[in-house]
Amino acid sequence: MRLALFLALAFTCSALAQAPTVPDAASPPDTTTTLTSQSNLVLVPALVRDKKGQLIFSLKAQDFVLTDDGIPQKLHLEEDTGSEPLALVVCLEGGGAGVDQLEKYKALESMLDAVVGAVPHRIAVVGFDSSPVLVQDFTSDSNKADQAIHALIADNNGDDKAAILDSLNFSVDLLRKQPIEYRRAILLVSETLDRGSKTRLDEAVRAISDTNTAIYSIGFSTTKSESLNSAAKLSSSDAGPAHGCFSRDPNDPNVDLSKSAAQQSFDCVAMLAPPLRIAQMAFVAIRDAIQRNVPETVAKLTGGEYYKLGSEKTFERDLTTIANHIPNRYILSFQPQSPHPGFHAISLTAPDYKGLLVYARTGYWIDEPNKPAPPKP
């Protein structure tokens, strides 16, 4: 892959290994017991606007109603979140249809400071075609991030693929390693359809929805012929289980291989208890939407925003809007009353305020609890 090769040579980094500390033999052994617990605190960034598009800042926690798989939850409103530090991954498609859009990316070089705002921040730059490459690791120096974007634009040698889901997974993994006090966001600029990821659809939904990361997406259309190829490829892939559904294992006694995958999905959803049924139906809808438009779907899933890439002037206007919205979100939080493993569908509204538009994440994921280690023989 030419994009990865060029950028790897242009931005080669080295790391110093730190030798482990050797304990003093004369010191008594450390007998401290460490207790760990798992918290399912879910953060829900929310943007509220009126019909004219003006931001609304005056709402309280009690003005919102949030349901998790249809079950109302008790909400807490975090205070003064706009001043919290920000970790941002700029994820840009440099191959496939992205080659024709590279000149428009130049607006990012001059507007990156505005996007991160006047708060402590760390910026990483990821470029991708058939696979992602880290052009610039997290840095507080916006100039270094600008140079990385410039190098990506100047390269102009990406291959003819668009591994969007792989690149989002890569970006999310980078953000996982950032300090917990940092807000997390991804600015994704890509075509609408994935044309090269190895990540399965259920794995992508899980990775994107199990972190408190808002994705702001700017998308451009995939060509018609490539759209047909991509749709056929994704439709034939195994969507994987969310709550034990969609299994095609011939050894599973609950699987009737004479039925289509779609019919089995319907049968499985119908057998679930109401809360799980709501979650499963939402999961299926997201899975299907990703096949039609990746950047739009992931933006809605995480409570971010989606824009269509137009002219350079339009691109600058959209970046200005994103810069204004990132620090001006309500940050609501809750602890699920029924924290079952798998996908959870959430809905946030302000029912007593007619005419207000509430933009928030539509789902999140809870992993299976860690199984205890088998007893030693």
Disulfide bonds with the S-S distance in Angstrom:
Cys245-Cys268 1.83
